[in-house]
Amino acid sequence: MSYDLHFRPRNASPSSMDEMRRWFEKRARYRFHGTPSSGQAAYANEATGVHFQFDFEAVDQDPEAPAVLPIAFNMNYFRPHVFALEAEPEIAAFVRHFDLGVDDPQGVIAGIDYDGAGFLRGWDEGNRAASRILLKGNDESPWTLPSADIASTWRWNIATEALTKHMDDELIACFVPRILLLRSDLAPGRVLRAVAWDGSCGILLPEVDLVVRSNNEGGLGYIWMQDLTAVLPPSNAWPDPPARMLPVEQLGDALPARMKGLFQPFQATRLETGQVLDAELVASSRAG
């Protein structure tokens, strides 16, 4: 089950499919597979885990209806809302660059003009409907987090590249980690948010449940965030996204050894962003 959006030319001489292919190939986070007549511009953001695609292929359509181009946006349902938040500016950029109109099979975007709010509304409505169908009669509970936690994780991870560049430009010795989503017997049935850090370098530390590290035996160790706070030196507040800034010069030579003594062995499995649904969506879908 997926959300689809088709595109219409606004003028008599629309850009060629080859021009569109080249545009996607130059754009960050896209890889093009196939040919302009039968291919796919696949978007994948390693930092956030969000992925979707633009399919280059002929679209079945009513011969009496206005023509649509042989390209369509496609994104699967049963995903957290942040997938739509990340996709929306990509659709908007494509439509704007090639001066395109849209055709919405979901019927939410009225007319030919692309409407970002309409896209988000249509995707959310379809996602709720698909979730009700997929969860009906299914006793197995999907992994979930409150929408606010998924959104804050996404905002942090999508900002890590810019934050790292800022730290480098300002000569601030701070590592900017990505937030990981984990499942573990530490908290059965619960999704844990974690960052990897061993205290040997400065860090911009977001609010998470755990700090983890690899040990010499190839396993993992963890510290609960509230336990780590007790041994951390005073930190500076980072405003947006919220974090503690601990440059290396503030840490002191003893911190890595003190942290090492706090790490406890554990086992965990990483969850992809698309595997963790908005808890509110699942609750409303199960309620009917």
Rosetta blueprint (number, residue, H / E / L):
1 M L
2 S E
3 Y E
4 D E
5 L E
6 H E
7 F E
8 R E
9 P E
10 R L
11 N L
12 A L
13 S L
14 P L
15 S L
16 S L
17 M H
18 D H
19 E H
20 M H
21 R H
22 R H
23 W H
24 F H
25 E H
26 K H
27 R L
28 A L
29 R L
30 Y E
31 R E
32 F E
33 H E
34 G E
35 T E
36 P L
37 S L
38 S E
39 G E
40 Q E
41 A E
42 A E
43 Y E
44 A E
45 N L
46 E L
47 A L
48 T L
49 G L
50 V L
51 H E
52 F E
53 Q E
54 F E
55 D E
56 F E
57 E L
58 A L
59 V L
60 D L
61 Q L
62 D L
63 P L
64 E L
65 A L
66 P L
67 A L
68 V L
69 L L
70 P L
71 I E
72 A E
73 F E
74 N E
75 M E
76 N E
77 Y L
78 F L
79 R L
80 P L
81 H L
82 V H
83 F H
84 A H
85 L H
86 E H
87 A H
88 E H
89 P H
90 E H
91 I H
92 A H
93 A H
94 F H
95 V H
96 R H
97 H H
98 F H
99 D L
100 L E
101 G E
102 V E
103 D E
104 D L
105 P L
106 Q L
107 G L
108 V L
109 I L
110 A L
111 G L
112 I L
113 D L
114 Y L
115 D L
116 G H
117 A H
118 G H
119 F H
120 L H
121 R H
122 G H
123 W H
124 D H
125 E H
126 G H
127 N H
128 R H
129 A H
130 A H
131 S H
132 R H
133 I H
134 L H
135 L H
136 K L
137 G L
138 N L
139 D L
140 E L
141 S L
142 P L
143 W E
144 T E
145 L E
146 P L
147 S H
148 A H
149 D H
150 I H
151 A H
152 S H
153 T H
154 W H
155 R H
156 W H
157 N H
158 I H
159 A H
160 T H
161 E H
162 A H
163 L H
164 T H
165 K H
166 H H
167 M H
168 D H
169 D H
170 E L
171 L L
172 I L
173 A L
174 C L
175 F E
176 V L
177 P L
178 R L
179 I L
180 L E
181 L E
182 L E
183 R E
184 S E
185 D L
186 L L
187 A L
188 P L
189 G L
190 R L
191 V E
192 L E
193 R E
194 A E
195 V E
196 A E
197 W L
198 D L
199 G L
200 S L
201 C L
202 G L
203 I E
204 L E
205 L E
206 P E
207 E L
208 V L
209 D L
210 L E
211 V E
212 V E
213 R E
214 S E
215 N L
216 N L
217 E L
218 G L
219 G L
220 L E
221 G E
222 Y E
223 I E
224 W E
225 M H
226 Q H
227 D H
228 L H
229 T H
230 A L
231 V L
232 L L
233 P L
234 P L
235 S L
236 N E
237 A E
238 W E
239 P L
240 D L
241 P L
242 P L
243 A E
244 R E
245 M E
246 L E
247 P L
248 V H
249 E H
250 Q H
251 L H
252 G L
253 D L
254 A L
255 L H
256 P H
257 A H
258 R H
259 M H
260 K H
261 G L
262 L L
263 F L
264 Q E
265 P E
266 F E
267 Q L
268 A E
269 T E
270 R E
271 L E
272 E L
273 T H
274 G H
275 Q H
276 V E
277 L E
278 D E
279 A H
280 E H
281 L H
282 V H
283 A H
284 S H
285 S H
286 R H
287 A H
288 G L
